[in-house]
Amino acid sequence: AKIGDRYCIHLPSSLSSIWSKLYEERSRLEVFVFFKEGLEGFLKDVRVMPVGVRRVVKAGDRYLIYLPTSLNNLWKEVNEKRLEVEVLIKRVQ
């Protein structure tokens, strides 16, 4: 999803109690995005994108993770083409 000039991952509201705890603890999370469909151009063979260490952000009654703006062209393509992705979130100690 896009909020302003930034792309983000909306976290499932069914797991709000988990996101709330991670948000309150300011936990560092390693995030990976897995592409189920291929991208175009030089990214055509990319199936997983390590996003780096992020934190959960609270936006109203929802929780989300902002994606790095340095990859906005990639997130724009994924968003515009409605490509299906899976996200792996790992807590960093």
C-alpha positions, 0 to 999 in steps of 0.5 A, a space after each residue: 500500500 502507499 501512504 503519501 510518498 511511502 510504501 508500506 506493508 499493512 499488517 493483519 489486524 487479526 494479529 493486532 495483539 502481537 503487533 501492539 507488543 512489538 510496537 510498544 517494545 520498539 522491536 527491531 524486525 528483519 523483513 523479507 518480501 517474497 515475489 510469487 510472480 516475476 518482475 520485469 527488467 533487471 529484476 526479472 529473476 528476483 524472487 526474494 528481496 531482503 528489506 532490512 531491519 524495520 520497526 512496526 508503526 501504529 497508524 490509527 487502529 492499524 499497524 504497518 511496516 514502512 518499506 525503504 524509500 530507496 526501493 520506491 520504484 520497485 514497490 511502485 511496480 509491485 503496487 501498480 501490477 498488483 503482484 502477489 507477495 509473501 512477507 517474512 518478519 523475523 525479530 532481531 535480538 
